[in-house]
Amino acid sequence: MRNGLEVSGKLIKAPKGERRRFDQTTILLHWLTVVLITIQFSSAWLRGAVHHETSLAAAILTIHRTAGMLTWLIGLMRLVWRHNFAYLPPFPESMPKLQQTMAKANEFGLYVLLFLQPITGLGGTLFHGHPFELFMWNVPALLAPNPEIRALFVEAHEIGAKALIALIGLHAAAALFHQFVLRDEVLQRMLPTISPSARARKPKAQLAIGEVE
């Protein structure tokens, strides 16, 4: 029995007792992404609730842009880590192939949107033709105003946000379904720690296999 995952011709080993979970770096990057996405949606909704010409609205928009660019960078780090170093635990044997395919498709869609959303948002900003703040920097106007192209980027950004909410909702619903209905420990694979109750639910047969390995 192989105690790891083959990535780019190399066998990535996981510590005993952790073979059903993602590696700690993957888990950390996942939850950083969750925090940044929460900041982005919260800031978007907050900005919609205040007058757009106020300094508060400008500060909220800066937070939104900064979180978006950080999400893009974290997403890039996740892909590099996943391709070269990550330990990816297998799906439970009881999980049908169709569900596995759907989970992979959802994950792929999330990655695509997490990369495209900051790009469409930045495009809308650049074609506005005004200076803007990003992180702690004041960025001058880099392009001439182009309302037509900007409108396309803004519309793509709004559509992408709705699609992202839908995929995140499906992702979270599936995780909760596995946790409370199927009880197959899929959710535990990405949690920072395994709760004592989850450990107690492990079948004795699985514990015996772990001891043999």
Secondary structure in CASP SS format (residue, H / E / C, confidence):
PFRMAT SS
TARGET T0000
AUTHOR 0000-0000-0000
METHOD secondary structure of the structure
MODEL  1
M C 1.00
R C 1.00
N C 1.00
G E 1.00
L E 1.00
E E 1.00
V E 1.00
S C 1.00
G C 1.00
K E 1.00
L E 1.00
I E 1.00
K E 1.00
A C 1.00
P C 1.00
K C 1.00
G C 1.00
E C 1.00
R C 1.00
R C 1.00
R C 1.00
F C 1.00
D C 1.00
Q H 1.00
T H 1.00
T H 1.00
I H 1.00
L H 1.00
L H 1.00
H H 1.00
W H 1.00
L H 1.00
T H 1.00
V H 1.00
V H 1.00
L H 1.00
I H 1.00
T H 1.00
I H 1.00
Q H 1.00
F H 1.00
S H 1.00
S H 1.00
A H 1.00
W H 1.00
L H 1.00
R H 1.00
G H 1.00
A H 1.00
V C 1.00
H C 1.00
H C 1.00
E C 1.00
T C 1.00
S H 1.00
L H 1.00
A H 1.00
A H 1.00
A H 1.00
I H 1.00
L H 1.00
T H 1.00
I H 1.00
H H 1.00
R H 1.00
T H 1.00
A H 1.00
G H 1.00
M H 1.00
L H 1.00
T H 1.00
W H 1.00
L H 1.00
I H 1.00
G H 1.00
L H 1.00
M H 1.00
R H 1.00
L H 1.00
V H 1.00
W H 1.00
R H 1.00
H H 1.00
N H 1.00
F C 1.00
A C 1.00
Y C 1.00
L C 1.00
P C 1.00
P C 1.00
F C 1.00
P C 1.00
E C 1.00
S C 1.00
M C 1.00
P C 1.00
K H 1.00
L H 1.00
Q H 1.00
Q H 1.00
T H 1.00
M H 1.00
A H 1.00
K H 1.00
A H 1.00
N H 1.00
E H 1.00
F H 1.00
G H 1.00
L H 1.00
Y H 1.00
V H 1.00
L H 1.00
L H 1.00
F H 1.00
L H 1.00
Q H 1.00
P H 1.00
I H 1.00
T H 1.00
G H 1.00
L H 1.00
G H 1.00
G H 1.00
T H 1.00
L H 1.00
F C 1.00
H C 1.00
G C 1.00
H C 1.00
P C 1.00
F E 1.00
E E 1.00
L E 1.00
F C 1.00
M C 1.00
W E 1.00
N E 1.00
V E 1.00
P C 1.00
A C 1.00
L C 1.00
L C 1.00
A C 1.00
P C 1.00
N C 1.00
P H 1.00
E H 1.00
I H 1.00
R H 1.00
A H 1.00
L H 1.00
F H 1.00
V H 1.00
E H 1.00
A H 1.00
H H 1.00
E H 1.00
I H 1.00
G H 1.00
A H 1.00
K H 1.00
A H 1.00
L H 1.00
I H 1.00
A H 1.00
L H 1.00
I H 1.00
G H 1.00
L H 1.00
H H 1.00
A H 1.00
A H 1.00
A H 1.00
A H 1.00
L H 1.00
F H 1.00
H H 1.00
Q H 1.00
F H 1.00
V H 1.00
L H 1.00
R C 1.00
D C 1.00
E C 1.00
V C 1.00
L H 1.00
Q H 1.00
R H 1.00
M C 1.00
L C 1.00
P C 1.00
T C 1.00
I C 1.00
S C 1.00
P H 1.00
S H 1.00
A H 1.00
R H 1.00
A H 1.00
R C 1.00
K C 1.00
P C 1.00
K H 1.00
A H 1.00
Q H 1.00
L H 1.00
A H 1.00
I H 1.00
G H 1.00
E H 1.00
V H 1.00
E C 1.00
END
